[in-house]
Amino acid sequence: MNMELLAIFAGSSIRLAAPLIIASTGELISERAGVLNMSVEGMMLTGAFLGVAGASITGNAEWGLLIGVLGVIPLALLQAFLSVTLRANQIVTGIGINILALGATTLAYREMFGARSNAVIPGLDKWSPPLLRDVPLLGSEVLNQVWLLYLGLLILLLCAVVMRRTALGISLNAVGVSPRAVDQSGLSVTRLRYGAVIFSGMMAAAGGCLLSIGNIHTFTEGMTNGTGYLAIAAIIFGNWKIGRTALACLLFGAASALQFQLPLLGIQVPTALLIMLPYLLALIAVAGLMGRQTAPAALTQPYQR
Amino acid sequence: MSHRVIKSTTVQRRADPHLRTLLVMSGAIAVAMLVAILMILSVGVPVSEALAAFADGAWGSPYAIGASINRSLVFALVGIGFVLANRARLTNVGGEGQIAIGGIAATAMSLYGGCEELPYGLAYIVPILCAALAGGIWGAIPGWLKARLGTNEVISTLLLSFIAVWLLYWCVQSVSLLRQPMTSGGTLPESLTIPDTTQLPLLWSDSGLGIHLGLAITLVLGIVVAVIIQRTRFGFSLRAVGYNPQAARRAGMAITWTMVAALAIAGALGGIAGAIMLQGDQYSLKAGFSSGYGFDGLVVGLLARNSITGVFVAALLFGFMRSGGINMEMVAQVPAALVLVVQAIVILTLAGSAIWLSRKGVKV
């Protein structure tokens, strides 16, 4: 493999991993707080649609992003209300919201863009870090990514610091392990979990925007096509640790990039095998074949005073 | 005396849940209908026209009724498996994958397993049994992982679902697996049509309903599972393992075996659902074969609230809704996505009221 192909491969791995990294960062916070937000798939799809709709109406991709990220909040509130306040089964509400998002975005898209489904929609700009951008290949192929990815990485770092070093982070971790203890210490389990779910929704929407106005500059029906579930798989593979989850996303991105790369090298591998690979890896990880998995103790368990 | 009074009120209140379920169900459906009508209006189609198309597709002709019922069989089978596993507090999210695995097994046996020539209906029975076996093994994996390694079955069944769906995609894409021989560039990535003898025979074949033998299979399996749950030793150990594994172990029950068996049976029922879809109405395997029916079946199982009768009711509801929605898109140009929204509202309302529904006599 020559250098240029390698650079293109690295670049497309990062590009495919970027929405996963952003969505899984949010999802991880929610899971650490004890809420398995299975609706991350639907929230990404909603974000992707609202991003496109917003960008098309305002004529500005950044406004689209903002509309996407803020517009998903009602959906996140619904998820939090059902799973935290009403103590509903988190898997059911997640699947329900995914179905709702798929139906609603499909309807709304046909209603808005029906006649002009190929309308040109403004997209987010690309950016690469100064100094490094002048390095051949590295600057042009590998690091030249939509700026939202870099913002996502910044938020990821921030989350890592907050979760490890601040009182908020300790409370969030505690509410996913022993909500009763948190409640007895005088903090509100409800407020912490609502906050975590809303954050995860906004990050999922940002990831969705990266898919739509970031990468392909349009929306297609059901375009997330399992990306949200992949974000959940990445968390399992990353053993609920923030850094490892991001690395898992990169690995999944690389596995997806291989399906475009291998044929160029004349290697015939069934595409399905490569798409399946991330799920297989996550299954192996969750089965404990790669060291002990430690999911938050109260994950998926509603709290009742 | 006072003791007896308390006891009798508890019994009375416990009868309530059925009424409450009915109340919530009708409320959910009413809200969903209202939203649906608003959405039909916003699309700019006359409501009467859209509803007529829906009714026509769902129950407008013998054929439509048959198609709706055939569709609901798949939901029912997955739902029955869900209820059984749920007895042991195991959540089977893997229906989608188990359908896919069942479909693969049934296709392979029907086309290349030599089933075509078998006598006495074995031609279609053997593929179903093989699909049950394959689905059962697929379901047993998460059971074993759970019992031996403590792996959360929600996550493992979900991951196995995705793996199975892509496995099916692989099978229909690759000529060396199940894809039909490439005769031209236009050969579709799907399997050959299965031989006539391996297709499920129709019940009441001159009625035009088109209902196949799967109906009988599903009803029998539903009754069998209901009996297993209520009346057998295995059914009792399911509940015991679900409530308190430690106590069940001390009482001499085989925890590992019970967990593996529970999820394996759920998987086998999913596999049979896949076989029935293939041999009953699709007749060839294509990408996207499972079409989200596994998730619908999961929801059916949840809505049924541990009752097999409930599974059949919810499955019929979903079967008719799906058929009606498809026709509404074709005839009245109202996107079938509308049905997804309606379905989601029903799911979310019922999920949200679960606590209220299961609340026993005492006020919480």
Interface residues (C-beta under 8 A of the other chain):
Chain A: L36 L78 F81 L82 L86 R87 A88 N89 I91 V92 T93 I95 G96 I97 I99 L100 L102 G103 A104 T106 L107 R110 E111 E221 G226 Y229 I232 A233 I236 P270 T271 A272 L273 I275 M276 Y279 L280 A282 L283 V286 A287 G288 Q293 A295 T300
Chain B: M39 S42 V43 T91 V93 L145 L149 G150 T151 N152 V154 I155 S156 L158 L159 L160 F162 I163 W166 L167 Y169 W170 Q173 S174 F295 L298 V299 L302 P335 A337 L338 V339 L340 V341 V342 Q343 A344 I345 I347 L348 A351 G352 S353 A354 I355
